[in-house]
Amino acid sequence: MGLSTTHLIIFLVIIIVIFGTKKLRNIGSDLGGAVKGFKDGIKDGSDKAADAATTATPAAPMQQVAGAPAAVKETIDVEAKTKA
């Protein structure tokens, strides 16, 4: 009950008659351009991520006050700002 080659040939002939060769050629080129653009976008995204990872330099270590971690000095209490 599968598709034989005869069924596929008849199917292709019907598609060509309905859409015409020019429209099928345009659809194929549009689809190829979309796939190429997608691949370029994926490659550019991974290149940018790799460049960002290699160019990132670690920040200079902050000096800590005796007994107070550096994160405490940098945190901002958002609730206190909105209530005041």
mmCIF file of the N, C-alpha and C atoms, coordinates in Angstrom:
data_MODEL
# 
_entry.id   MODEL 
# 
loop_
_atom_site.group_PDB 
_atom_site.id 
_atom_site.type_symbol 
_atom_site.label_atom_id 
_atom_site.label_alt_id 
_atom_site.label_comp_id 
_atom_site.label_asym_id 
_atom_site.label_entity_id 
_atom_site.label_seq_id 
_atom_site.pdbx_PDB_ins_code 
_atom_site.Cartn_x 
_atom_site.Cartn_y 
_atom_site.Cartn_z 
_atom_site.occupancy 
_atom_site.B_iso_or_equiv 
_atom_site.pdbx_formal_charge 
_atom_site.auth_seq_id 
_atom_site.auth_comp_id 
_atom_site.auth_asym_id 
_atom_site.auth_atom_id 
_atom_site.pdbx_PDB_model_num 
ATOM 1   N N  . MET A 1 1  ? 0.817  -1.192 0.000   1.00 0.00 ? 1  MET A N  1 
ATOM 2   C CA . MET A 1 1  ? 0.000  0.000  0.000   1.00 0.00 ? 1  MET A CA 1 
ATOM 3   C C  . MET A 1 1  ? 0.862  1.258  0.000   1.00 0.00 ? 1  MET A C  1 
ATOM 4   N N  . GLY A 1 2  ? 2.119  1.153  -0.354  1.00 0.00 ? 2  GLY A N  1 
ATOM 5   C CA . GLY A 1 2  ? 2.995  2.307  -0.387  1.00 0.00 ? 2  GLY A CA 1 
ATOM 6   C C  . GLY A 1 2  ? 2.897  3.022  -1.724  1.00 0.00 ? 2  GLY A C  1 
ATOM 7   N N  . LEU A 1 3  ? 3.663  4.064  -1.851  1.00 0.00 ? 3  LEU A N  1 
ATOM 8   C CA . LEU A 1 3  ? 3.699  4.810  -3.105  1.00 0.00 ? 3  LEU A CA 1 
ATOM 9   C C  . LEU A 1 3  ? 4.729  4.183  -4.036  1.00 0.00 ? 3  LEU A C  1 
ATOM 10  N N  . SER A 1 4  ? 4.282  3.855  -5.221  1.00 0.00 ? 4  SER A N  1 
ATOM 11  C CA . SER A 1 4  ? 5.219  3.315  -6.201  1.00 0.00 ? 4  SER A CA 1 
ATOM 12  C C  . SER A 1 4  ? 5.774  4.461  -7.047  1.00 0.00 ? 4  SER A C  1 
ATOM 13  N N  . THR A 1 5  ? 6.727  4.147  -7.895  1.00 0.00 ? 5  THR A N  1 
ATOM 14  C CA . THR A 1 5  ? 7.314  5.186  -8.742  1.00 0.00 ? 5  THR A CA 1 
ATOM 15  C C  . THR A 1 5  ? 6.278  5.752  -9.706  1.00 0.00 ? 5  THR A C  1 
ATOM 16  N N  . THR A 1 6  ? 5.342  4.937  -10.151 1.00 0.00 ? 6  THR A N  1 
ATOM 17  C CA . THR A 1 6  ? 4.295  5.420  -11.049 1.00 0.00 ? 6  THR A CA 1 
ATOM 18  C C  . THR A 1 6  ? 3.432  6.469  -10.358 1.00 0.00 ? 6  THR A C  1 
ATOM 19  N N  . HIS A 1 7  ? 3.091  6.213  -9.100  1.00 0.00 ? 7  HIS A N  1 
ATOM 20  C CA . HIS A 1 7  ? 2.299  7.185  -8.342  1.00 0.00 ? 7  HIS A CA 1 
ATOM 21  C C  . HIS A 1 7  ? 3.066  8.494  -8.166  1.00 0.00 ? 7  HIS A C  1 
ATOM 22  N N  . LEU A 1 8  ? 4.356  8.395  -7.875  1.00 0.00 ? 8  LEU A N  1 
ATOM 23  C CA . LEU A 1 8  ? 5.167  9.602  -7.691  1.00 0.00 ? 8  LEU A CA 1 
ATOM 24  C C  . LEU A 1 8  ? 5.280  10.403 -8.981  1.00 0.00 ? 8  LEU A C  1 
ATOM 25  N N  . ILE A 1 9  ? 5.441  9.727  -10.119 1.00 0.00 ? 9  ILE A N  1 
ATOM 26  C CA . ILE A 1 9  ? 5.536  10.430 -11.407 1.00 0.00 ? 9  ILE A CA 1 
ATOM 27  C C  . ILE A 1 9  ? 4.218  11.137 -11.715 1.00 0.00 ? 9  ILE A C  1 
ATOM 28  N N  . ILE A 1 10 ? 3.097  10.464 -11.493 1.00 0.00 ? 10 ILE A N  1 
ATOM 29  C CA . ILE A 1 10 ? 1.791  11.082 -11.727 1.00 0.00 ? 10 ILE A CA 1 
ATOM 30  C C  . ILE A 1 10 ? 1.612  12.285 -10.807 1.00 0.00 ? 10 ILE A C  1 
ATOM 31  N N  . PHE A 1 11 ? 2.017  12.143 -9.559  1.00 0.00 ? 11 PHE A N  1 
ATOM 32  C CA . PHE A 1 11 ? 1.928  13.241 -8.594  1.00 0.00 ? 11 PHE A CA 1 
ATOM 33  C C  . PHE A 1 11 ? 2.759  14.438 -9.052  1.00 0.00 ? 11 PHE A C  1 
ATOM 34  N N  . LEU A 1 12 ? 3.987  14.201 -9.502  1.00 0.00 ? 12 LEU A N  1 
ATOM 35  C CA . LEU A 1 12 ? 4.843  15.291 -9.978  1.00 0.00 ? 12 LEU A CA 1 
ATOM 36  C C  . LEU A 1 12 ? 4.273  15.970 -11.218 1.00 0.00 ? 12 LEU A C  1 
ATOM 37  N N  . VAL A 1 13 ? 3.699  15.194 -12.146 1.00 0.00 ? 13 VAL A N  1 
ATOM 38  C CA . VAL A 1 13 ? 3.098  15.781 -13.350 1.00 0.00 ? 13 VAL A CA 1 
ATOM 39  C C  . VAL A 1 13 ? 1.919  16.673 -12.967 1.00 0.00 ? 13 VAL A C  1 
ATOM 40  N N  . ILE A 1 14 ? 1.095  16.231 -12.036 1.00 0.00 ? 14 ILE A N  1 
ATOM 41  C CA . ILE A 1 14 ? -0.050 17.036 -11.598 1.00 0.00 ? 14 ILE A CA 1 
ATOM 42  C C  . ILE A 1 14 ? 0.438  18.335 -10.949 1.00 0.00 ? 14 ILE A C  1 
ATOM 43  N N  . ILE A 1 15 ? 1.481  18.253 -10.123 1.00 0.00 ? 15 ILE A N  1 
ATOM 44  C CA . ILE A 1 15 ? 2.038  19.456 -9.482  1.00 0.00 ? 15 ILE A CA 1 
ATOM 45  C C  . ILE A 1 15 ? 2.567  20.427 -10.531 1.00 0.00 ? 15 ILE A C  1 
ATOM 46  N N  . ILE A 1 16 ? 3.264  19.917 -11.538 1.00 0.00 ? 16 ILE A N  1 
ATOM 47  C CA . ILE A 1 16 ? 3.815  20.787 -12.592 1.00 0.00 ? 16 ILE A CA 1 
ATOM 48  C C  . ILE A 1 16 ? 2.691  21.435 -13.386 1.00 0.00 ? 16 ILE A C  1 
ATOM 49  N N  . VAL A 1 17 ? 1.629  20.696 -13.657 1.00 0.00 ? 17 VAL A N  1 
ATOM 50  C CA . VAL A 1 17 ? 0.503  21.264 -14.398 1.00 0.00 ? 17 VAL A CA 1 
ATOM 51  C C  . VAL A 1 17 ? -0.190 22.349 -13.583 1.00 0.00 ? 17 VAL A C  1 
ATOM 52  N N  . ILE A 1 18 ? -0.352 22.113 -12.290 1.00 0.00 ? 18 ILE A N  1 
ATOM 53  C CA . ILE A 1 18 ? -1.060 23.084 -11.451 1.00 0.00 ? 18 ILE A CA 1 
ATOM 54  C C  . ILE A 1 18 ? -0.235 24.350 -11.259 1.00 0.00 ? 18 ILE A C  1 
ATOM 55  N N  . PHE A 1 19 ? 1.026  24.205 -10.870 1.00 0.00 ? 19 PHE A N  1 
ATOM 56  C CA . PHE A 1 19 ? 1.831  25.376 -10.527 1.00 0.00 ? 19 PHE A CA 1 
ATOM 57  C C  . PHE A 1 19 ? 2.634  25.925 -11.691 1.00 0.00 ? 19 PHE A C  1 
ATOM 58  N N  . GLY A 1 20 ? 3.045  25.107 -12.627 1.00 0.00 ? 20 GLY A N  1 
ATOM 59  C CA . GLY A 1 20 ? 3.875  25.558 -13.726 1.00 0.00 ? 20 GLY A CA 1 
ATOM 60  C C  . GLY A 1 20 ? 5.339  25.539 -13.326 1.00 0.00 ? 20 GLY A C  1 
ATOM 61  N N  . THR A 1 21 ? 6.205  25.416 -14.303 1.00 0.00 ? 21 THR A N  1 
ATOM 62  C CA . THR A 1 21 ? 7.637  25.281 -14.014 1.00 0.00 ? 21 THR A CA 1 
ATOM 63  C C  . THR A 1 21 ? 8.236  26.572 -13.477 1.00 0.00 ? 21 THR A C  1 
ATOM 64  N N  . LYS A 1 22 ? 7.756  27.718 -13.941 1.00 0.00 ? 22 LYS A N  1 
ATOM 65  C CA . LYS A 1 22 ? 8.320  28.994 -13.473 1.00 0.00 ? 22 LYS A CA 1 
ATOM 66  C C  . LYS A 1 22 ? 8.042  29.206 -11.987 1.00 0.00 ? 22 LYS A C  1 
ATOM 67  N N  . LYS A 1 23 ? 6.818  28.952 -11.571 1.00 0.00 ? 23 LYS A N  1 
ATOM 68  C CA . LYS A 1 23 ? 6.473  29.136 -10.160 1.00 0.00 ? 23 LYS A CA 1 
ATOM 69  C C  . LYS A 1 23 ? 7.224  28.134 -9.287  1.00 0.00 ? 23 LYS A C  1 
ATOM 70  N N  . LEU A 1 24 ? 7.372  26.890 -9.757  1.00 0.00 ? 24 LEU A N  1 
ATOM 71  C CA . LEU A 1 24 ? 8.127  25.887 -9.005  1.00 0.00 ? 24 LEU A CA 1 
ATOM 72  C C  . LEU A 1 24 ? 9.594  26.295 -8.873  1.00 0.00 ? 24 LEU A C  1 
ATOM 73  N N  . ARG A 1 25 ? 10.159 26.875 -9.929  1.00 0.00 ? 25 ARG A N  1 
ATOM 74  C CA . ARG A 1 25 ? 11.538 27.345 -9.886  1.00 0.00 ? 25 ARG A CA 1 
ATOM 75  C C  . ARG A 1 25 ? 11.675 28.482 -8.882  1.00 0.00 ? 25 ARG A C  1 
ATOM 76  N N  . ASN A 1 26 ? 10.708 29.394 -8.845  1.00 0.00 ? 26 ASN A N  1 
ATOM 77  C CA . ASN A 1 26 ? 10.736 30.496 -7.883  1.00 0.00 ? 26 ASN A CA 1 
ATOM 78  C C  . ASN A 1 26 ? 10.612 29.992 -6.447  1.00 0.00 ? 26 ASN A C  1 
ATOM 79  N N  . ILE A 1 27 ? 9.723  29.018 -6.252  1.00 0.00 ? 27 ILE A N  1 
ATOM 80  C CA . ILE A 1 27 ? 9.556  28.450 -4.912  1.00 0.00 ? 27 ILE A CA 1 
ATOM 81  C C  . ILE A 1 27 ? 10.849 27.789 -4.464  1.00 0.00 ? 27 ILE A C  1 
ATOM 82  N N  . GLY A 1 28 ? 11.484 27.049 -5.382  1.00 0.00 ? 28 GLY A N  1 
ATOM 83  C CA . GLY A 1 28 ? 12.747 26.382 -5.048  1.00 0.00 ? 28 GLY A CA 1 
ATOM 84  C C  . GLY A 1 28 ? 13.850 27.367 -4.702  1.00 0.00 ? 28 GLY A C  1 
ATOM 85  N N  . SER A 1 29 ? 13.955 28.449 -5.467  1.00 0.00 ? 29 SER A N  1 
ATOM 86  C CA . SER A 1 29 ? 15.008 29.432 -5.183  1.00 0.00 ? 29 SER A CA 1 
ATOM 87  C C  . SER A 1 29 ? 14.719 30.182 -3.879  1.00 0.00 ? 29 SER A C  1 
ATOM 88  N N  . ASP A 1 30 ? 13.454 30.475 -3.613  1.00 0.00 ? 30 ASP A N  1 
ATOM 89  C CA . ASP A 1 30 ? 13.092 31.134 -2.351  1.00 0.00 ? 30 ASP A CA 1 
ATOM 90  C C  . ASP A 1 30 ? 13.389 30.233 -1.158  1.00 0.00 ? 30 ASP A C  1 
ATOM 91  N N  . LEU A 1 31 ? 13.073 28.962 -1.299  1.00 0.00 ? 31 LEU A N  1 
ATOM 92  C CA . LEU A 1 31 ? 13.337 28.012 -0.221  1.00 0.00 ? 31 LEU A CA 1 
ATOM 93  C C  . LEU A 1 31 ? 14.842 27.852 -0.001  1.00 0.00 ? 31 LEU A C  1 
ATOM 94  N N  . GLY A 1 32 ? 15.607 27.791 -1.088  1.00 0.00 ? 32 GLY A N  1 
ATOM 95  C CA . GLY A 1 32 ? 17.063 27.696 -0.963  1.00 0.00 ? 32 GLY A CA 1 
ATOM 96  C C  . GLY A 1 32 ? 17.658 28.931 -0.311  1.00 0.00 ? 32 GLY A C  1 
ATOM 97  N N  . GLY A 1 33 ? 17.149 30.117 -0.665  1.00 0.00 ? 33 GLY A N  1 
ATOM 98  C CA . GLY A 1 33 ? 17.627 31.354 -0.051  1.00 0.00 ? 33 GLY A CA 1 
ATOM 99  C C  . GLY A 1 33 ? 17.303 31.417 1.431   1.00 0.00 ? 33 GLY A C  1 
ATOM 100 N N  . ALA A 1 34 ? 16.131 30.909 1.794   1.00 0.00 ? 34 ALA A N  1 
ATOM 101 C CA . ALA A 1 34 ? 15.744 30.904 3.203   1.00 0.00 ? 34 ALA A CA 1 
ATOM 102 C C  . ALA A 1 34 ? 16.641 29.973 4.008   1.00 0.00 ? 34 ALA A C  1 
ATOM 103 N N  . VAL A 1 35 ? 16.944 28.804 3.449   1.00 0.00 ? 35 VAL A N  1 
ATOM 104 C CA . VAL A 1 35 ? 17.819 27.852 4.142   1.00 0.00 ? 35 VAL A CA 1 
ATOM 105 C C  . VAL A 1 35 ? 19.223 28.433 4.278   1.00 0.00 ? 35 VAL A C  1 
ATOM 106 N N  . LYS A 1 36 ? 19.716 29.085 3.226   1.00 0.00 ? 36 LYS A N  1 
ATOM 107 C CA . LYS A 1 36 ? 21.049 29.693 3.275   1.00 0.00 ? 36 LYS A CA 1 
ATOM 108 C C  . LYS A 1 36 ? 21.088 30.810 4.317   1.00 0.00 ? 36 LYS A C  1 
ATOM 109 N N  . GLY A 1 37 ? 20.061 31.636 4.367   1.00 0.00 ? 37 GLY A N  1 
ATOM 110 C CA . GLY A 1 37 ? 19.999 32.705 5.359   1.00 0.00 ? 37 GLY A CA 1 
ATOM 111 C C  . GLY A 1 37 ? 19.950 32.161 6.770   1.00 0.00 ? 37 GLY A C  1 
ATOM 112 N N  . PHE A 1 38 ? 19.209 31.062 6.962   1.00 0.00 ? 38 PHE A N  1 
ATOM 113 C CA . PHE A 1 38 ? 19.135 30.443 8.281   1.00 0.00 ? 38 PHE A CA 1 
ATOM 114 C C  . PHE A 1 38 ? 20.491 29.906 8.702   1.00 0.00 ? 38 PHE A C  1 
ATOM 115 N N  . LYS A 1 39 ? 21.184 29.233 7.787   1.00 0.00 ? 39 LYS A N  1 
ATOM 116 C CA . LYS A 1 39 ? 22.513 28.693 8.105   1.00 0.00 ? 39 LYS A CA 1 
ATOM 117 C C  . LYS A 1 39 ? 23.501 29.816 8.407   1.00 0.00 ? 39 LYS A C  1 
ATOM 118 N N  . ASP A 1 40 ? 23.450 30.903 7.635   1.00 0.00 ? 40 ASP A N  1 
ATOM 119 C CA . ASP A 1 40 ? 24.341 32.040 7.890   1.00 0.00 ? 40 ASP A CA 1 
ATOM 120 C C  . ASP A 1 40 ? 24.039 32.675 9.243   1.00 0.00 ? 40 ASP A C  1 
ATOM 121 N N  . GLY A 1 41 ? 22.769 32.779 9.581   1.00 0.00 ? 41 GLY A N  1 
ATOM 122 C CA . GLY A 1 41 ? 22.388 33.346 10.873  1.00 0.00 ? 41 GLY A CA 1 
ATOM 123 C C  . GLY A 1 41 ? 22.867 32.492 12.028  1.00 0.00 ? 41 GLY A C  1 
ATOM 124 N N  . ILE A 1 42 ? 22.765 31.181 11.877  1.00 0.00 ? 42 ILE A N  1 
ATOM 125 C CA . ILE A 1 42 ? 23.240 30.273 12.926  1.00 0.00 ? 42 ILE A CA 1 
ATOM 126 C C  . ILE A 1 42 ? 24.752 30.387 13.057  1.00 0.00 ? 42 ILE A C  1 
ATOM 127 N N  . LYS A 1 43 ? 25.448 30.446 11.919  1.00 0.00 ? 43 LYS A N  1 
ATOM 128 C CA . LYS A 1 43 ? 26.910 30.534 11.955  1.00 0.00 ? 43 LYS A CA 1 
ATOM 129 C C  . LYS A 1 43 ? 27.350 31.870 12.543  1.00 0.00 ? 43 LYS A C  1 
ATOM 130 N N  . ASP A 1 44 ? 26.688 32.963 12.178  1.00 0.00 ? 44 ASP A N  1 
ATOM 131 C CA . ASP A 1 44 ? 27.033 34.275 12.720  1.00 0.00 ? 44 ASP A CA 1 
ATOM 132 C C  . ASP A 1 44 ? 26.779 34.340 14.213  1.00 0.00 ? 44 ASP A C  1 
ATOM 133 N N  . GLY A 1 45 ? 25.693 33.755 14.656  1.00 0.00 ? 45 GLY A N  1 
ATOM 134 C CA . GLY A 1 45 ? 25.367 33.749 16.081  1.00 0.00 ? 45 GLY A CA 1 
ATOM 135 C C  . GLY A 1 45 ? 26.400 32.992 16.885  1.00 0.00 ? 45 GLY A C  1 
ATOM 136 N N  . SER A 1 46 ? 26.842 31.847 16.372  1.00 0.00 ? 46 SER A N  1 
ATOM 137 C CA . SER A 1 46 ? 27.846 31.074 17.107  1.00 0.00 ? 46 SER A CA 1 
ATOM 138 C C  . SER A 1 46 ? 29.208 31.759 17.040  1.00 0.00 ? 46 SER A C  1 
ATOM 139 N N  . ASP A 1 47 ? 29.506 32.438 15.924  1.00 0.00 ? 47 ASP A N  1 
ATOM 140 C CA . ASP A 1 47 ? 30.770 33.180 15.822  1.00 0.00 ? 47 ASP A CA 1 
ATOM 141 C C  . ASP A 1 47 ? 30.787 34.345 16.805  1.00 0.00 ? 47 ASP A C  1 
ATOM 142 N N  . LYS A 1 48 ? 29.676 35.061 16.930  1.00 0.00 ? 48 LYS A N  1 
ATOM 143 C CA . LYS A 1 48 ? 29.615 36.186 17.859  1.00 0.00 ? 48 LYS A CA 1 
ATOM 144 C C  . LYS A 1 48 ? 29.746 35.713 19.297  1.00 0.00 ? 48 LYS A C  1 
ATOM 145 N N  . ALA A 1 49 ? 29.121 34.583 19.605  1.00 0.00 ? 49 ALA A N  1 
ATOM 146 C CA . ALA A 1 49 ? 29.220 34.040 20.963  1.00 0.00 ? 49 ALA A CA 1 
ATOM 147 C C  . ALA A 1 49 ? 30.649 33.602 21.266  1.00 0.00 ? 49 ALA A C  1 
ATOM 148 N N  . ALA A 1 50 ? 31.314 33.001 20.281  1.00 0.00 ? 50 ALA A N  1 
ATOM 149 C CA . ALA A 1 50 ? 32.690 32.566 20.482  1.00 0.00 ? 50 ALA A CA 1 
ATOM 150 C C  . ALA A 1 50 ? 33.617 33.777 20.616  1.00 0.00 ? 50 ALA A C  1 
ATOM 151 N N  . ASP A 1 51 ? 33.366 34.820 19.804  1.00 0.00 ? 51 ASP A N  1 
ATOM 152 C CA . ASP A 1 51 ? 34.183 36.033 19.896  1.00 0.00 ? 51 ASP A CA 1 
ATOM 153 C C  . ASP A 1 51 ? 33.998 36.713 21.245  1.00 0.00 ? 51 ASP A C  1 
ATOM 154 N N  . ALA A 1 52 ? 32.765 36.759 21.729  1.00 0.00 ? 52 ALA A N  1 
ATOM 155 C CA . ALA A 1 52 ? 32.494 37.393 23.015  1.00 0.00 ? 52 ALA A CA 1 
ATOM 156 C C  . ALA A 1 52 ? 33.161 36.618 24.144  1.00 0.00 ? 52 ALA A C  1 
ATOM 157 N N  . ALA A 1 53 ? 33.188 35.310 24.017  1.00 0.00 ? 53 ALA A N  1 
ATOM 158 C CA . ALA A 1 53 ? 33.802 34.498 25.070  1.00 0.00 ? 53 ALA A CA 1 
ATOM 159 C C  . ALA A 1 53 ? 35.324 34.662 25.076  1.00 0.00 ? 53 ALA A C  1 
ATOM 160 N N  . THR A 1 54 ? 35.932 34.822 23.908  1.00 0.00 ? 54 THR A N  1 
ATOM 161 C CA . THR A 1 54 ? 37.387 34.955 23.862  1.00 0.00 ? 54 THR A CA 1 
ATOM 162 C C  . THR A 1 54 ? 37.852 36.358 24.188  1.00 0.00 ? 54 THR A C  1 
ATOM 163 N N  . THR A 1 55 ? 37.031 37.376 23.892  1.00 0.00 ? 55 THR A N  1 
ATOM 164 C CA . THR A 1 55 ? 37.464 38.745 24.147  1.00 0.00 ? 55 THR A CA 1 
ATOM 165 C C  . THR A 1 55 ? 37.118 39.225 25.544  1.00 0.00 ? 55 THR A C  1 
ATOM 166 N N  . ALA A 1 56 ? 36.283 38.487 26.249  1.00 0.00 ? 56 ALA A N  1 
ATOM 167 C CA . ALA A 1 56 ? 35.901 38.905 27.603  1.00 0.00 ? 56 ALA A CA 1 
ATOM 168 C C  . ALA A 1 56 ? 37.101 38.774 28.531  1.00 0.00 ? 56 ALA A C  1 
ATOM 169 N N  . THR A 1 57 ? 37.377 39.851 29.258  1.00 0.00 ? 57 THR A N  1 
ATOM 170 C CA . THR A 1 57 ? 38.488 39.816 30.210  1.00 0.00 ? 57 THR A CA 1 
ATOM 171 C C  . THR A 1 57 ? 37.910 39.829 31.609  1.00 0.00 ? 57 THR A C  1 
ATOM 172 N N  . PRO A 1 58 ? 38.515 39.108 32.492  1.00 0.00 ? 58 PRO A N  1 
ATOM 173 C CA . PRO A 1 58 ? 37.986 39.105 33.857  1.00 0.00 ? 58 PRO A CA 1 
ATOM 174 C C  . PRO A 1 58 ? 38.184 40.466 34.512  1.00 0.00 ? 58 PRO A C  1 
ATOM 175 N N  . ALA A 1 59 ? 37.225 40.854 35.323  1.00 0.00 ? 59 ALA A N  1 
ATOM 176 C CA . ALA A 1 59 ? 37.290 42.138 36.014  1.00 0.00 ? 59 ALA A CA 1 
ATOM 177 C C  . ALA A 1 59 ? 38.353 42.088 37.103  1.00 0.00 ? 59 ALA A C  1 
ATOM 178 N N  . ALA A 1 60 ? 38.877 43.246 37.422  1.00 0.00 ? 60 ALA A N  1 
ATOM 179 C CA . ALA A 1 60 ? 39.879 43.311 38.480  1.00 0.00 ? 60 ALA A CA 1 
ATOM 180 C C  . ALA A 1 60 ? 39.227 42.930 39.799  1.00 0.00 ? 60 ALA A C  1 
ATOM 181 N N  . PRO A 1 61 ? 39.897 42.151 40.607  1.00 0.00 ? 61 PRO A N  1 
ATOM 182 C CA . PRO A 1 61 ? 39.288 41.737 41.874  1.00 0.00 ? 61 PRO A CA 1 
ATOM 183 C C  . PRO A 1 61 ? 39.059 42.942 42.769  1.00 0.00 ? 61 PRO A C  1 
ATOM 184 N N  . MET A 1 62 ? 37.895 42.952 43.404  1.00 0.00 ? 62 MET A N  1 
ATOM 185 C CA . MET A 1 62 ? 37.549 44.057 44.289  1.00 0.00 ? 62 MET A CA 1 
ATOM 186 C C  . MET A 1 62 ? 38.107 43.778 45.679  1.00 0.00 ? 62 MET A C  1 
ATOM 187 N N  . GLN A 1 63 ? 38.505 44.837 46.340  1.00 0.00 ? 63 GLN A N  1 
ATOM 188 C CA . GLN A 1 63 ? 38.992 44.682 47.704  1.00 0.00 ? 63 GLN A CA 1 
ATOM 189 C C  . GLN A 1 63 ? 37.797 44.601 48.638  1.00 0.00 ? 63 GLN A C  1 
ATOM 190 N N  . GLN A 1 64 ? 37.859 43.684 49.574  1.00 0.00 ? 64 GLN A N  1 
ATOM 191 C CA . GLN A 1 64 ? 36.752 43.509 50.493  1.00 0.00 ? 64 GLN A CA 1 
ATOM 192 C C  . GLN A 1 64 ? 37.028 44.216 51.803  1.00 0.00 ? 64 GLN A C  1 
ATOM 193 N N  . VAL A 1 65 ? 35.971 44.775 52.359  1.00 0.00 ? 65 VAL A N  1 
ATOM 194 C CA . VAL A 1 65 ? 36.053 45.354 53.685  1.00 0.00 ? 65 VAL A CA 1 
ATOM 195 C C  . VAL A 1 65 ? 36.095 44.187 54.660  1.00 0.00 ? 65 VAL A C  1 
ATOM 196 N N  . ALA A 1 66 ? 36.762 44.369 55.753  1.00 0.00 ? 66 ALA A N  1 
ATOM 197 C CA . ALA A 1 66 ? 36.914 43.274 56.706  1.00 0.00 ? 66 ALA A CA 1 
ATOM 198 C C  . ALA A 1 66 ? 35.561 42.705 57.098  1.00 0.00 ? 66 ALA A C  1 
ATOM 199 N N  . GLY A 1 67 ? 35.335 41.446 56.763  1.00 0.00 ? 67 GLY A N  1 
ATOM 200 C CA . GLY A 1 67 ? 34.114 40.750 57.146  1.00 0.00 ? 67 GLY A CA 1 
ATOM 201 C C  . GLY A 1 67 ? 32.935 40.986 56.217  1.00 0.00 ? 67 GLY A C  1 
ATOM 202 N N  . ALA A 1 68 ? 32.980 41.931 55.263  1.00 0.00 ? 68 ALA A N  1 
ATOM 203 C CA . ALA A 1 68 ? 31.854 42.198 54.368  1.00 0.00 ? 68 ALA A CA 1 
ATOM 204 C C  . ALA A 1 68 ? 32.197 41.699 52.964  1.00 0.00 ? 68 ALA A C  1 
ATOM 205 N N  . PRO A 1 69 ? 31.409 40.808 52.413  1.00 0.00 ? 69 PRO A N  1 
ATOM 206 C CA . PRO A 1 69 ? 31.681 40.344 51.052  1.00 0.00 ? 69 PRO A CA 1 
ATOM 207 C C  . PRO A 1 69 ? 31.411 41.448 50.033  1.00 0.00 ? 69 PRO A C  1 
ATOM 208 N N  . ALA A 1 70 ? 32.053 41.339 48.858  1.00 0.00 ? 70 ALA A N  1 
ATOM 209 C CA . ALA A 1 70 ? 31.934 42.365 47.824  1.00 0.00 ? 70 ALA A CA 1 
ATOM 210 C C  . ALA A 1 70 ? 30.511 42.450 47.295  1.00 0.00 ? 70 ALA A C  1 
ATOM 211 N N  . ALA A 1 71 ? 29.789 41.348 47.279  1.00 0.00 ? 71 ALA A N  1 
ATOM 212 C CA . ALA A 1 71 ? 28.427 41.351 46.737  1.00 0.00 ? 71 ALA A CA 1 
ATOM 213 C C  . ALA A 1 71 ? 27.488 42.210 47.571  1.00 0.00 ? 71 ALA A C  1 
ATOM 214 N N  . VAL A 1 72 ? 27.742 42.316 48.864  1.00 0.00 ? 72 VAL A N  1 
ATOM 215 C CA . VAL A 1 72 ? 26.873 43.106 49.728  1.00 0.00 ? 72 VAL A CA 1 
ATOM 216 C C  . VAL A 1 72 ? 26.996 44.583 49.382  1.00 0.00 ? 72 VAL A C  1 
ATOM 217 N N  . LYS A 1 73 ? 28.175 45.042 49.007  1.00 0.00 ? 73 LYS A N  1 
ATOM 218 C CA . LYS A 1 73 ? 28.366 46.449 48.676  1.00 0.00 ? 73 LYS A CA 1 
ATOM 219 C C  . LYS A 1 73 ? 27.673 46.819 47.365  1.00 0.00 ? 73 LYS A C  1 
ATOM 220 N N  . GLU A 1 74 ? 27.529 45.856 46.454  1.00 0.00 ? 74 GLU A N  1 
ATOM 221 C CA . GLU A 1 74 ? 26.981 46.156 45.138  1.00 0.00 ? 74 GLU A CA 1 
ATOM 222 C C  . GLU A 1 74 ? 25.474 45.953 45.054  1.00 0.00 ? 74 GLU A C  1 
ATOM 223 N N  . THR A 1 75 ? 24.870 45.280 45.998  1.00 0.00 ? 75 THR A N  1 
ATOM 224 C CA . THR A 1 75 ? 23.444 45.006 45.901  1.00 0.00 ? 75 THR A CA 1 
ATOM 225 C C  . THR A 1 75 ? 22.624 46.249 46.209  1.00 0.00 ? 75 THR A C  1 
ATOM 226 N N  . ILE A 1 76 ? 21.486 46.332 45.548  1.00 0.00 ? 76 ILE A N  1 
ATOM 227 C CA . ILE A 1 76 ? 20.581 47.458 45.732  1.00 0.00 ? 76 ILE A CA 1 
ATOM 228 C C  . ILE A 1 76 ? 19.249 46.893 46.194  1.00 0.00 ? 76 ILE A C  1 
ATOM 229 N N  . ASP A 1 77 ? 18.719 47.432 47.249  1.00 0.00 ? 77 ASP A N  1 
ATOM 230 C CA . ASP A 1 77 ? 17.436 46.985 47.750  1.00 0.00 ? 77 ASP A CA 1 
ATOM 231 C C  . ASP A 1 77 ? 16.351 47.717 46.982  1.00 0.00 ? 77 ASP A C  1 
ATOM 232 N N  . VAL A 1 78 ? 15.742 47.025 46.027  1.00 0.00 ? 78 VAL A N  1 
ATOM 233 C CA . VAL A 1 78 ? 14.754 47.639 45.156  1.00 0.00 ? 78 VAL A CA 1 
ATOM 234 C C  . VAL A 1 78 ? 13.497 47.997 45.920  1.00 0.00 ? 78 VAL A C  1 
ATOM 235 N N  . GLU A 1 79 ? 13.083 47.163 46.847  1.00 0.00 ? 79 GLU A N  1 
ATOM 236 C CA . GLU A 1 79 ? 11.868 47.443 47.617  1.00 0.00 ? 79 GLU A CA 1 
ATOM 237 C C  . GLU A 1 79 ? 12.030 48.700 48.456  1.00 0.00 ? 79 GLU A C  1 
ATOM 238 N N  . ALA A 1 80 ? 13.209 48.912 49.012  1.00 0.00 ? 80 ALA A N  1 
ATOM 239 C CA . ALA A 1 80 ? 13.435 50.097 49.832  1.00 0.00 ? 80 ALA A CA 1 
ATOM 240 C C  . ALA A 1 80 ? 13.374 51.361 48.988  1.00 0.00 ? 80 ALA A C  1 
ATOM 241 N N  . LYS A 1 81 ? 13.851 51.279 47.730  1.00 0.00 ? 81 LYS A N  1 
ATOM 242 C CA . LYS A 1 81 ? 13.800 52.447 46.853  1.00 0.00 ? 81 LYS A CA 1 
ATOM 243 C C  . LYS A 1 81 ? 12.366 52.786 46.452  1.00 0.00 ? 81 LYS A C  1 
ATOM 244 N N  . THR A 1 82 ? 11.572 51.784 46.177  1.00 0.00 ? 82 THR A N  1 
ATOM 245 C CA . THR A 1 82 ? 10.204 52.049 45.723  1.00 0.00 ? 82 THR A CA 1 
ATOM 246 C C  . THR A 1 82 ? 9.312  52.511 46.865  1.00 0.00 ? 82 THR A C  1 
ATOM 247 N N  . LYS A 1 83 ? 9.560  52.082 48.087  1.00 0.00 ? 83 LYS A N  1 
ATOM 248 C CA . LYS A 1 83 ? 8.728  52.478 49.216  1.00 0.00 ? 83 LYS A CA 1 
ATOM 249 C C  . LYS A 1 83 ? 9.045  53.887 49.688  1.00 0.00 ? 83 LYS A C  1 
ATOM 250 N N  . ALA A 1 84 ? 10.248 54.346 49.494  1.00 0.00 ? 84 ALA A N  1 
ATOM 251 C CA . ALA A 1 84 ? 10.630 55.659 50.004  1.00 0.00 ? 84 ALA A CA 1 
ATOM 252 C C  . ALA A 1 84 ? 10.101 56.788 49.182  1.00 0.00 ? 84 ALA A C  1 
# 
